[in-house]
């Protein structure tokens, strides 16, 4: 745990990593608490509306259920040797008890868990399942309808388990657990054993799988503790609207909270609303939350927000700078100073503010979290740049939270690093400056990733999808500034002969992407142009497209 000092410098100086050679996430977040405090509350689950029946799960129940599913996996010949990457177990479920059970069971069995977002369309799911070679998938009846149509193209997928009574063509998850033993001897994994595979969007090609070792949870802890003003405290109870399929939901909230024995509220709204979020926080006595900037902006926009009188202990947010107005609103409406943090799927929670140590500086995302060395460097030479100079935000390697590499892409992995006079640095792909007191400021991305509503979206996948529409000849995708979402996906297209620009066609193109990729990836702005700016090698010049955005949006 992070030990609080009198200030940031003292807190950082006192921190030391303690990464054991043998370590298993599943044992850490579940079994230790079941042994020490059998009735301790682990999960509080409500439905997608936030008002349905509450289903509570103790650590003892979580241990028994995850052991049962680990036994099911092992009996099927699915598992790992505790050293190399084990079989991949895909989990396509919303925030619910079964999601936690499946992840923990996969860890215990020596497998690699593969979180998948329920809003993914068929093409997004097909790529991730096929590229990872997942042998097992756990899902619910709604998502199974999508998966069933992909089955013939997934030769490695051995078994699909479906919750809530199961469906024809798949195994009944609940029945499988009921028929398995509640005791299981976890595979003896090491801290360096691969444990989690999370796909992250890139600017070229398909999304890449970031492979993490079991130590990734321990690597997250200082950043989680700091951004929540030294989690855990007596009475803490945490929630996030961010899906557990993302690193922000899984490794910033669910697993760190269970590690500390902090109860997790499981609820991802069918449609997020400010009032529903406030009601959930009040009714379930949520004291801690990770609220993405888009959620905070929606809550701030509610005309009744200043009368909520919520008294939370900590709120953390990350993904884009918050600004002085949002911070001031948070103090009045939520009762806390919101702590901003920074990271990415490959190397997360490495920068954070902590209002209990010092008031935040608007525009600054925080300090390097104790245990992580984060600096502004020259992306070509790896040299550390002086205070005030803009450069690449980089993290010193090795680092416990840092990924092992991209799944089956060693060359792409190598391009993430640069070696300089002080050693090897992971380049985040973002640019920033360092200021007084060591605080870091985010300046922008040096790639074409779009940050929309808390999601990081790569343009290449959307461009490929648009081109698959019969009306589209070429497509280029960029981020367009948006006051609510930070950015929206904006698409520039040239049309094939015989097609002309109409409102109906724009809507059809948007739905074409929405149905095939993910609901948050579809272009909310579509511009038809006569010529696509490209290099001599045919690469789209996205900077030229950004220059064509309407002036009022830039």
BAZALUM-588571 format. One record per residue (C-alpha): residue number from 1; residue in one letter; chain; x, y, z. Coordinates in Angstrom, 1 decimal, decimal comma, padded with zeros to 4 digits, always signed. Example, Ala and Ser with C-alpha at 12.3 -4.5 7.8 and 13.67 -1.06 7.14 Angstrom:
REM residues 2
num; residu; chaine; c1; c2; c3
1; A; A; +012,3; -004,5; +007,8
2; S; A; +013,7; -001,1; +007,1
REM end
This chain:
REM residues 554
num; residu; chaine; c1; c2; c3
1; X; A; +000,0; +000,0; +000,0
2; X; A; +000,9; +003,6; -000,6
3; X; A; +001,9; +005,2; +002,7
4; X; A; +000,7; +008,8; +003,0
5; X; A; +003,5; +011,3; +003,8
6; X; A; +003,1; +015,0; +004,7
7; X; A; +003,3; +015,9; +001,0
8; X; A; +003,8; +014,4; -002,4
9; X; A; +007,6; +014,3; -002,1
10; X; A; +007,5; +012,5; +001,2
11; X; A; +004,9; +010,0; -000,1
12; X; A; +007,0; +009,3; -003,1
13; X; A; +010,3; +009,0; -001,2
14; X; A; +008,8; +006,4; +001,2
15; X; A; +007,3; +004,1; -001,4
16; X; A; +009,0; +000,8; -002,3
17; X; A; +007,7; -001,9; -004,6
18; X; A; +007,0; -005,4; -003,1
19; X; A; +006,4; -007,7; -006,1
20; X; A; +006,6; -011,4; -005,0
21; X; A; +007,9; -013,9; -007,4
22; X; A; +004,8; -016,1; -007,1
23; X; A; +001,6; -014,2; -007,5
24; X; A; -001,9; -014,9; -008,8
25; X; A; -004,5; -012,1; -009,2
26; X; A; -007,4; -014,5; -008,5
27; X; A; -006,1; -015,7; -005,2
28; X; A; -005,2; -012,1; -004,2
29; X; A; -008,6; -010,5; -004,9
30; X; A; -010,7; -013,3; -003,6
31; X; A; -009,3; -016,2; -001,6
32; X; A; -007,3; -014,2; +000,9
33; X; A; -010,4; -012,3; +002,0
34; X; A; -012,6; -015,5; +002,0
35; X; A; -010,1; -017,0; +004,4
36; X; A; -009,7; -014,0; +006,7
37; X; A; -013,3; -012,6; +006,7
38; X; A; -015,7; -015,1; +005,2
39; X; A; -018,7; -012,9; +005,3
40; X; A; -017,0; -009,8; +004,0
41; X; A; -019,1; -008,1; +001,2
42; X; A; -017,4; -008,2; -002,2
43; X; A; -020,1; -007,2; -004,8
44; X; A; -023,4; -005,3; -004,7
45; X; A; -025,2; -005,8; -008,1
46; X; A; -028,2; -003,8; -009,4
47; X; A; -029,8; -003,9; -012,8
48; X; A; -029,1; -001,6; -015,8
49; X; A; -031,7; +000,9; -014,6
50; X; A; -030,0; +001,2; -011,2
51; X; A; -033,2; +000,5; -009,3
52; X; A; -033,6; -003,3; -009,6
53; X; A; -033,2; -005,9; -007,0
54; X; A; -029,9; -005,9; -005,2
55; X; A; -027,8; -009,1; -005,4
56; X; A; -025,0; -009,2; -002,9
57; X; A; -022,0; -011,5; -003,0
58; X; A; -019,6; -012,2; -000,2
59; X; A; -015,9; -013,1; -000,8
60; X; A; -016,7; -016,7; +000,4
61; X; A; -019,4; -017,0; -002,3
62; X; A; -017,1; -015,4; -004,9
63; X; A; -014,3; -017,9; -004,0
64; X; A; -016,6; -020,9; -004,3
65; X; A; -018,1; -019,8; -007,6
66; X; A; -014,8; -019,0; -009,2
67; X; A; -013,3; -022,3; -007,9
68; X; A; -016,3; -024,1; -009,6
69; X; A; -015,6; -022,4; -012,9
70; X; A; -011,9; -023,0; -012,6
71; X; A; -012,7; -026,7; -012,2
72; X; A; -014,9; -026,6; -015,3
73; X; A; -012,1; -025,1; -017,3
74; X; A; -009,6; -027,5; -016,1
75; X; A; -011,8; -030,5; -016,8
76; X; A; -012,1; -029,3; -020,4
77; X; A; -008,3; -029,1; -020,7
78; X; A; -008,3; -025,3; -020,7
79; X; A; -005,7; -023,7; -018,5
80; X; A; -002,0; -022,9; -018,3
81; X; A; +001,3; -024,0; -016,9
82; X; A; +001,9; -021,0; -014,6
83; X; A; +004,8; -019,7; -016,7
84; X; A; +003,8; -019,1; -020,3
85; X; A; +000,5; -017,5; -021,7
86; X; A; -002,3; -020,0; -020,9
87; X; A; -005,4; -020,5; -022,9
88; X; A; -007,5; -017,4; -023,5
89; X; A; -010,9; -017,2; -021,8
90; X; A; -013,0; -014,4; -023,3
91; X; A; -015,6; -012,6; -021,1
92; X; A; -018,4; -010,8; -023,0
93; X; A; -020,6; -009,6; -020,1
94; X; A; -021,7; -006,3; -018,5
95; X; A; -021,0; -005,3; -014,9
96; X; A; -022,4; -008,3; -013,0
97; X; A; -021,3; -011,1; -010,6
98; X; A; -020,6; -013,6; -013,4
99; X; A; -018,1; -011,2; -014,9
100; X; A; -016,0; -011,2; -011,8
101; X; A; -016,4; -014,9; -011,4
102; X; A; -015,2; -015,7; -014,9
103; X; A; -012,1; -013,4; -014,6
104; X; A; -011,1; -014,7; -011,2
105; X; A; -011,6; -018,4; -012,4
106; X; A; -009,5; -017,7; -015,5
107; X; A; -006,6; -016,3; -013,3
108; X; A; -006,8; -019,3; -010,9
109; X; A; -006,7; -021,8; -013,8
110; X; A; -003,6; -020,2; -015,3
111; X; A; -005,5; -018,8; -018,3
112; X; A; -005,4; -015,4; -019,8
113; X; A; -008,7; -013,5; -019,4
114; X; A; -009,9; -011,5; -022,4
115; X; A; -012,4; -008,8; -021,5
116; X; A; -014,8; -007,9; -024,3
117; X; A; -017,3; -005,0; -024,4
118; X; A; -021,0; -005,8; -024,9
119; X; A; -021,4; -002,9; -027,3
120; X; A; -018,9; -004,3; -029,7
121; X; A; -020,3; -005,2; -033,1
122; X; A; -019,6; -008,5; -035,0
123; X; A; -016,5; -007,3; -036,8
124; X; A; -014,9; -006,0; -033,6
125; X; A; -015,7; -009,2; -031,8
126; X; A; -014,5; -011,4; -034,6
127; X; A; -011,1; -009,8; -034,8
128; X; A; -010,5; -010,0; -031,1
129; X; A; -011,7; -013,6; -030,7
130; X; A; -009,9; -014,8; -033,8
131; X; A; -006,6; -012,9; -033,2
132; X; A; -006,4; -014,1; -029,6
133; X; A; -007,3; -017,7; -030,4
134; X; A; -009,8; -017,7; -027,5
135; X; A; -010,9; -021,3; -026,6
136; X; A; -013,7; -020,4; -024,2
137; X; A; -016,2; -017,6; -024,2
138; X; A; -018,6; -016,6; -021,4
139; X; A; -021,5; -014,4; -022,4
140; X; A; -025,2; -013,7; -021,9
141; X; A; -028,2; -014,5; -024,2
142; X; A; -028,3; -011,0; -025,7
143; X; A; -024,6; -011,1; -026,8
144; X; A; -024,8; -014,7; -027,8
145; X; A; -027,1; -013,7; -030,7
146; X; A; -024,1; -011,8; -032,2
147; X; A; -021,6; -014,5; -031,4
148; X; A; -023,7; -017,3; -033,0
149; X; A; -023,3; -015,8; -036,4
150; X; A; -019,5; -015,7; -036,0
151; X; A; -019,0; -019,2; -034,8
152; X; A; -018,0; -020,7; -038,2
153; X; A; -015,1; -018,2; -038,5
154; X; A; -013,7; -019,0; -035,0
155; X; A; -012,1; -022,4; -035,3
156; X; A; -010,2; -022,0; -032,0
157; X; A; -013,4; -021,3; -030,0
158; X; A; -014,1; -024,6; -028,3
159; X; A; -016,9; -023,8; -025,9
160; X; A; -019,4; -021,0; -025,3
161; X; A; -021,0; -020,6; -021,9
162; X; A; -024,2; -018,5; -021,6
163; X; A; -025,6; -017,2; -018,3
164; X; A; -029,2; -016,9; -017,2
165; X; A; -030,3; -020,4; -018,1
166; X; A; -028,3; -020,8; -021,3
167; X; A; -029,4; -021,1; -024,9
168; X; A; -029,5; -023,8; -027,6
169; X; A; -026,0; -024,3; -029,0
170; X; A; -024,1; -023,2; -025,9
171; X; A; -023,4; -024,5; -022,4
172; X; A; -025,4; -023,3; -019,5
173; X; A; -022,9; -021,4; -017,3
174; X; A; -025,0; -021,7; -014,1
175; X; A; -025,5; -025,4; -014,6
176; X; A; -021,8; -026,0; -015,3
177; X; A; -021,0; -024,2; -012,0
178; X; A; -023,6; -026,2; -010,1
179; X; A; -022,0; -029,5; -011,2
180; X; A; -018,5; -028,6; -010,3
181; X; A; -016,6; -028,8; -006,9
182; X; A; -016,2; -025,6; -004,8
183; X; A; -012,6; -026,4; -004,0
184; X; A; -009,7; -025,8; -006,4
185; X; A; -006,0; -025,6; -006,1
186; X; A; -004,9; -022,5; -008,1
187; X; A; -002,2; -022,9; -010,7
188; X; A; +001,1; -021,6; -009,3
189; X; A; +001,5; -018,5; -011,5
190; X; A; +004,4; -016,1; -011,2
191; X; A; +004,1; -012,3; -011,1
192; X; A; +005,5; -012,3; -014,7
193; X; A; +003,0; -014,9; -016,0
194; X; A; +000,6; -013,5; -018,6
195; X; A; -002,8; -013,0; -017,1
196; X; A; -004,9; -010,4; -019,0
197; X; A; -005,2; -009,5; -022,7
198; X; A; -006,9; -006,2; -023,5
199; X; A; -007,2; -004,9; -027,0
200; X; A; -006,4; -001,3; -027,7
201; X; A; -007,3; +000,8; -030,7
202; X; A; -004,4; +002,0; -032,9
203; X; A; -004,1; +004,5; -035,8
204; X; A; -003,2; +001,9; -038,3
205; X; A; -004,6; -001,6; -038,8
206; X; A; -006,7; -003,6; -036,5
207; X; A; -006,7; -003,2; -032,7
208; X; A; -003,7; -004,7; -031,0
209; X; A; -003,9; -007,0; -027,9
210; X; A; -001,9; -005,6; -025,0
211; X; A; -000,7; -008,6; -022,9
212; X; A; -000,3; -008,0; -019,2
213; X; A; +001,3; -010,1; -016,5
214; X; A; -000,4; -010,9; -013,2
215; X; A; +001,8; -008,2; -011,6
216; X; A; -000,3; -005,6; -013,5
217; X; A; -002,7; -005,4; -010,6
218; X; A; +000,0; -004,7; -008,1
219; X; A; +001,4; -002,1; -010,5
220; X; A; -002,0; -000,3; -010,6
221; X; A; -002,4; -000,1; -006,8
222; X; A; -000,3; +003,0; -006,0
223; X; A; -002,2; +005,0; -008,7
224; X; A; -005,6; +003,8; -007,6
225; X; A; -004,8; +004,5; -004,0
226; X; A; -003,4; +008,0; -004,8
227; X; A; -006,3; +009,0; -007,0
228; X; A; -008,8; +008,0; -004,3
229; X; A; -006,9; +009,9; -001,6
230; X; A; -005,4; +006,8; -000,1
231; X; A; -007,9; +004,0; -000,6
232; X; A; -008,9; +002,1; +001,4
233; X; A; -010,5; +004,0; +004,3
234; X; A; -013,2; +002,7; +006,7
235; X; A; -016,6; +002,6; +005,0
236; X; A; -015,3; +002,9; +001,4
237; X; A; -017,6; +001,5; -001,3
238; X; A; -016,8; +002,1; -005,0
239; X; A; -018,6; +002,3; -008,3
240; X; A; -017,9; +003,3; -011,9
241; X; A; -020,1; +003,6; -015,0
242; X; A; -017,1; +002,5; -017,0
243; X; A; -017,5; -001,0; -018,3
244; X; A; -015,3; -003,7; -016,7
245; X; A; -014,3; -004,7; -020,2
246; X; A; -011,9; -001,7; -020,3
247; X; A; -008,8; -001,3; -018,3
248; X; A; -010,4; +001,7; -016,5
249; X; A; -013,2; -000,5; -015,2
250; X; A; -011,4; -003,7; -014,6
251; X; A; -008,0; -002,6; -013,3
252; X; A; -008,8; +000,9; -012,0
253; X; A; -011,9; -000,2; -010,0
254; X; A; -013,0; -003,9; -009,8
255; X; A; -009,8; -005,7; -009,1
256; X; A; -008,0; -003,1; -007,0
257; X; A; -011,1; -002,7; -004,8
258; X; A; -011,4; -006,5; -004,3
259; X; A; -007,7; -006,6; -003,5
260; X; A; -008,4; -004,1; -000,7
261; X; A; -011,6; -005,7; +000,4
262; X; A; -013,6; -002,7; -000,7
263; X; A; -017,2; -003,6; -001,8
264; X; A; -017,8; -002,9; -005,5
265; X; A; -021,2; -001,7; -006,8
266; X; A; -021,9; -003,4; -010,1
267; X; A; -024,2; -001,3; -012,4
268; X; A; -023,6; -000,1; -015,9
269; X; A; -026,7; +001,9; -016,9
270; X; A; -028,5; +001,0; -020,0
271; X; A; -028,4; +004,7; -020,7
272; X; A; -026,4; +006,9; -018,4
273; X; A; -028,2; +009,9; -016,9
274; X; A; -027,0; +012,3; -014,3
275; X; A; -030,0; +011,9; -012,0
276; X; A; -029,8; +008,1; -012,1
277; X; A; -026,1; +008,3; -011,2
278; X; A; -026,7; +010,6; -008,3
279; X; A; -029,6; +008,4; -007,1
280; X; A; -027,4; +005,3; -007,2
281; X; A; -024,6; +007,0; -005,3
282; X; A; -027,0; +008,2; -002,6
283; X; A; -029,1; +005,0; -002,3
284; X; A; -026,2; +002,6; -002,2
285; X; A; -024,0; +004,8; -000,1
286; X; A; -021,2; +004,9; -002,7
287; X; A; -018,2; +006,8; -001,2
288; X; A; -015,7; +006,4; -004,1
289; X; A; -016,1; +006,6; -007,8
290; X; A; -014,2; +006,6; -011,1
291; X; A; -016,3; +009,0; -013,3
292; X; A; -015,0; +009,6; -016,8
293; X; A; -015,0; +013,3; -017,9
294; X; A; -018,0; +012,8; -020,2
295; X; A; -020,0; +011,4; -017,2
296; X; A; -018,9; +014,4; -015,1
297; X; A; -019,9; +016,9; -017,8
298; X; A; -023,4; +015,3; -018,1
299; X; A; -023,8; +015,4; -014,3
300; X; A; -022,7; +019,0; -014,2
301; X; A; -025,2; +019,9; -016,9
302; X; A; -028,1; +018,7; -014,8
303; X; A; -029,9; +021,8; -013,5
304; X; A; -030,4; +020,1; -010,1
305; X; A; -026,8; +019,0; -009,6
306; X; A; -025,9; +021,6; -007,0
307; X; A; -028,8; +020,5; -004,8
308; X; A; -027,8; +016,8; -004,7
309; X; A; -025,6; +017,4; -001,6
310; X; A; -023,7; +014,2; -002,2
311; X; A; -020,9; +013,6; +000,3
312; X; A; -018,5; +011,3; -001,3
313; X; A; -015,0; +010,6; -000,1
314; X; A; -013,2; +010,4; -003,4
315; X; A; -013,8; +010,8; -007,1
316; X; A; -011,2; +010,0; -009,7
317; X; A; -011,3; +010,8; -013,4
318; X; A; -009,1; +010,4; -016,4
319; X; A; -009,0; +010,6; -020,2
320; X; A; -008,9; +014,4; -020,7
321; X; A; -008,1; +017,6; -018,7
322; X; A; -010,9; +018,6; -016,4
323; X; A; -010,5; +022,3; -016,1
324; X; A; -011,2; +024,7; -013,2
325; X; A; -015,0; +024,9; -013,7
326; X; A; -015,5; +021,2; -013,5
327; X; A; -013,3; +020,9; -010,4
328; X; A; -015,2; +023,7; -008,7
329; X; A; -018,5; +022,0; -009,6
330; X; A; -017,2; +018,7; -008,1
331; X; A; -016,5; +020,3; -004,8
332; X; A; -020,0; +021,7; -004,6
333; X; A; -022,1; +018,8; -006,0
334; X; A; -020,0; +015,8; -005,0
335; X; A; -018,4; +017,1; -001,8
336; X; A; -014,9; +016,3; -003,0
337; X; A; -012,0; +017,7; -005,2
338; X; A; -011,9; +015,4; -008,2
339; X; A; -008,5; +013,8; -008,7
340; X; A; -007,3; +013,5; -012,3
341; X; A; -005,2; +010,6; -013,4
342; X; A; -003,4; +009,5; -016,6
343; X; A; -002,4; +006,3; -018,3
344; X; A; -003,1; +004,0; -021,2
345; X; A; -003,9; +000,3; -021,8
346; X; A; -000,3; -000,5; -022,2
347; X; A; +000,9; +001,3; -019,1
348; X; A; -001,9; +002,6; -016,9
349; X; A; -002,3; +004,8; -013,8
350; X; A; +001,2; +006,3; -013,8
351; X; A; +000,2; +009,9; -013,2
352; X; A; -002,3; +011,2; -010,6
353; X; A; -003,3; +014,1; -008,5
354; X; A; -004,2; +013,7; -004,8
355; X; A; -006,2; +016,5; -003,3
356; X; A; -005,4; +015,2; +000,2
357; X; A; -001,7; +016,0; -000,5
358; X; A; -002,2; +019,3; -002,4
359; X; A; -004,8; +021,2; -004,3
360; X; A; -004,8; +020,3; -008,0
361; X; A; -003,6; +022,8; -010,6
362; X; A; -006,2; +023,2; -013,3
363; X; A; -004,7; +021,9; -016,6
364; X; A; -002,2; +019,7; -014,8
365; X; A; -002,9; +016,0; -014,7
366; X; A; -000,9; +015,4; -011,6
367; X; A; +002,5; +014,0; -010,5
368; X; A; +004,2; +010,7; -011,5
369; X; A; +002,6; +008,2; -009,1
370; X; A; +005,1; +006,8; -006,5
371; X; A; +006,9; +003,8; -008,0
372; X; A; +006,6; +005,0; -011,6
373; X; A; +009,1; +007,2; -013,3
374; X; A; +007,3; +009,4; -015,9
375; X; A; +009,2; +012,1; -017,8
376; X; A; +009,0; +014,3; -020,9
377; X; A; +011,6; +012,9; -023,4
378; X; A; +012,7; +013,4; -027,0
379; X; A; +010,9; +010,6; -028,8
380; X; A; +013,8; +010,0; -031,1
381; X; A; +016,8; +010,1; -028,7
382; X; A; +015,2; +009,2; -025,4
383; X; A; +016,8; +012,2; -023,7
384; X; A; +014,9; +013,7; -020,8
385; X; A; +013,8; +017,3; -021,7
386; X; A; +014,0; +020,2; -019,3
387; X; A; +011,1; +021,7; -017,4
388; X; A; +008,7; +023,6; -019,7
389; X; A; +009,9; +021,9; -022,9
390; X; A; +007,2; +020,0; -024,8
391; X; A; +008,0; +016,4; -025,7
392; X; A; +006,8; +012,8; -025,5
393; X; A; +005,2; +011,6; -022,3
394; X; A; +007,2; +008,5; -021,4
395; X; A; +007,5; +005,8; -018,7
396; X; A; +010,8; +004,3; -017,6
397; X; A; +011,1; +000,6; -018,2
398; X; A; +010,8; -001,9; -016,5
399; X; A; +007,7; -001,1; -014,5
400; X; A; +005,3; -003,5; -012,8
401; X; A; +002,2; -001,9; -014,5
402; X; A; +003,8; -002,0; -018,0
403; X; A; +002,5; -004,5; -020,6
404; X; A; +004,6; -007,5; -021,7
405; X; A; +004,0; -006,6; -025,3
406; X; A; +001,4; -006,7; -028,1
407; X; A; +000,0; -010,2; -028,7
408; X; A; +002,0; -011,8; -031,5
409; X; A; +003,3; -008,4; -032,7
410; X; A; +006,9; -008,1; -031,5
411; X; A; +007,8; -005,4; -034,1
412; X; A; +004,9; -003,2; -033,0
413; X; A; +005,9; -003,7; -029,4
414; X; A; +009,4; -002,5; -030,1
415; X; A; +008,2; +000,7; -031,7
416; X; A; +006,6; +001,6; -028,4
417; X; A; +010,1; +002,0; -026,8
418; X; A; +013,1; +004,3; -027,2
419; X; A; +016,4; +003,9; -025,4
420; X; A; +018,2; +007,0; -024,2
421; X; A; +021,1; +008,0; -021,8
422; X; A; +019,0; +007,0; -018,8
423; X; A; +017,7; +003,7; -020,2
424; X; A; +014,6; +002,4; -021,9
425; X; A; +011,4; +004,4; -022,0
426; X; A; +007,9; +003,4; -023,1
427; X; A; +006,4; +006,1; -025,4
428; X; A; +002,8; +006,7; -024,6
429; X; A; +002,1; +008,5; -027,9
430; X; A; +001,0; +011,6; -026,0
431; X; A; +002,8; +014,9; -025,7
432; X; A; +003,2; +017,0; -022,6
433; X; A; +005,4; +019,3; -020,5
434; X; A; +006,7; +019,1; -016,9
435; X; A; +006,1; +022,0; -014,6
436; X; A; +007,1; +023,2; -011,2
437; X; A; +006,9; +020,6; -008,4
438; X; A; +007,1; +017,8; -010,9
439; X; A; +003,5; +018,1; -012,1
440; X; A; +002,8; +017,1; -015,7
441; X; A; +000,6; +018,7; -018,3
442; X; A; -001,0; +017,0; -021,2
443; X; A; -000,6; +018,8; -024,5
444; X; A; -002,1; +016,4; -027,1
445; X; A; -001,6; +013,2; -029,0
446; X; A; +001,1; +012,7; -031,5
447; X; A; -000,9; +010,0; -033,2
448; X; A; -004,4; +010,0; -034,5
449; X; A; -006,2; +008,3; -031,6
450; X; A; -009,6; +009,8; -031,0
451; X; A; -010,7; +010,2; -027,4
452; X; A; -014,5; +010,3; -027,4
453; X; A; -016,6; +010,0; -024,2
454; X; A; -013,8; +008,3; -022,4
455; X; A; -013,2; +005,7; -025,1
456; X; A; -010,0; +005,7; -027,2
457; X; A; -010,9; +005,0; -030,8
458; X; A; -008,5; +004,2; -033,7
459; X; A; -009,5; +005,7; -037,1
460; X; A; -008,2; +002,8; -039,2
461; X; A; -010,9; +000,3; -038,1
462; X; A; -013,7; +002,8; -038,8
463; X; A; -012,2; +003,7; -042,2
464; X; A; -012,1; +000,1; -043,2
465; X; A; -015,7; -000,3; -042,1
466; X; A; -016,9; +002,7; -044,1
467; X; A; -015,1; +001,5; -047,2
468; X; A; -017,0; -001,7; -047,0
469; X; A; -020,2; +000,3; -047,7
470; X; A; -021,0; +000,2; -051,4
471; X; A; -021,4; +004,0; -051,6
472; X; A; -017,9; +004,8; -050,2
473; X; A; -014,8; +005,0; -052,3
474; X; A; -012,4; +006,4; -049,7
475; X; A; -012,7; +007,3; -046,1
476; X; A; -010,7; +009,3; -043,6
477; X; A; -011,5; +009,6; -039,9
478; X; A; -010,4; +012,2; -037,4
479; X; A; -011,5; +013,5; -034,0
480; X; A; -013,7; +016,7; -034,0
481; X; A; -013,7; +018,8; -030,8
482; X; A; -016,9; +018,4; -028,9
483; X; A; -017,9; +020,2; -025,6
484; X; A; -019,5; +017,1; -024,1
485; X; A; -017,5; +014,1; -025,3
486; X; A; -014,1; +015,8; -025,7
487; X; A; -014,1; +014,6; -029,3
488; X; A; -016,5; +013,0; -031,7
489; X; A; -015,7; +010,7; -034,6
490; X; A; -015,8; +012,7; -037,8
491; X; A; -015,6; +010,9; -041,2
492; X; A; -014,6; +012,4; -044,5
493; X; A; -015,7; +010,2; -047,5
494; X; A; -015,5; +010,3; -051,2
495; X; A; -018,4; +008,6; -052,9
496; X; A; -018,5; +005,9; -055,6
497; X; A; -020,1; +006,8; -059,0
498; X; A; -023,9; +006,8; -058,9
499; X; A; -024,2; +008,0; -055,3
500; X; A; -024,8; +011,5; -054,1
501; X; A; -024,8; +013,2; -050,7
502; X; A; -028,1; +013,1; -048,8
503; X; A; -029,1; +013,1; -045,2
504; X; A; -030,4; +009,5; -045,7
505; X; A; -027,0; +008,4; -046,9
506; X; A; -025,1; +010,0; -044,0
507; X; A; -027,4; +008,2; -041,6
508; X; A; -027,0; +004,9; -043,4
509; X; A; -023,2; +005,3; -043,2
510; X; A; -023,3; +006,0; -039,5
511; X; A; -025,5; +003,0; -038,8
512; X; A; -023,3; +000,8; -041,0
513; X; A; -020,4; +001,5; -038,6
514; X; A; -022,6; +001,4; -035,5
515; X; A; -023,9; -002,1; -036,3
516; X; A; -020,5; -003,6; -037,2
517; X; A; -018,0; -002,1; -034,7
518; X; A; -019,2; -000,4; -031,5
519; X; A; -022,0; +002,0; -030,7
520; X; A; -019,5; +004,6; -029,5
521; X; A; -017,3; +004,3; -032,7
522; X; A; -019,8; +005,5; -035,3
523; X; A; -019,2; +008,8; -037,0
524; X; A; -021,4; +011,5; -035,5
525; X; A; -020,3; +013,9; -038,3
526; X; A; -019,9; +012,9; -041,9
527; X; A; -018,5; +015,2; -044,6
528; X; A; -018,6; +014,3; -048,3
529; X; A; -015,6; +015,6; -050,2
530; X; A; -014,5; +015,3; -053,8
531; X; A; -010,9; +014,4; -053,2
532; X; A; -009,2; +012,6; -050,3
533; X; A; -005,8; +014,1; -049,3
534; X; A; -003,2; +011,3; -049,4
535; X; A; +000,6; +010,9; -049,5
536; X; A; +002,4; +009,6; -052,6
537; X; A; +002,1; +006,1; -051,0
538; X; A; -001,6; +006,4; -050,6
539; X; A; -001,7; +007,1; -046,9
540; X; A; -004,4; +009,5; -045,7
541; X; A; -003,2; +012,8; -044,5
542; X; A; -005,4; +013,2; -041,4
543; X; A; -003,9; +016,6; -040,5
544; X; A; -005,3; +017,9; -043,8
545; X; A; -008,7; +016,5; -042,9
546; X; A; -008,6; +018,2; -039,5
547; X; A; -007,9; +021,5; -041,3
548; X; A; -011,2; +021,0; -043,2
549; X; A; -013,3; +020,7; -040,1
550; X; A; -015,9; +023,5; -039,7
551; X; A; -014,2; +026,4; -038,0
552; X; A; -016,8; +026,6; -035,2
553; X; A; -015,9; +023,1; -034,0
554; X; A; -012,1; +023,6; -033,8
REM end
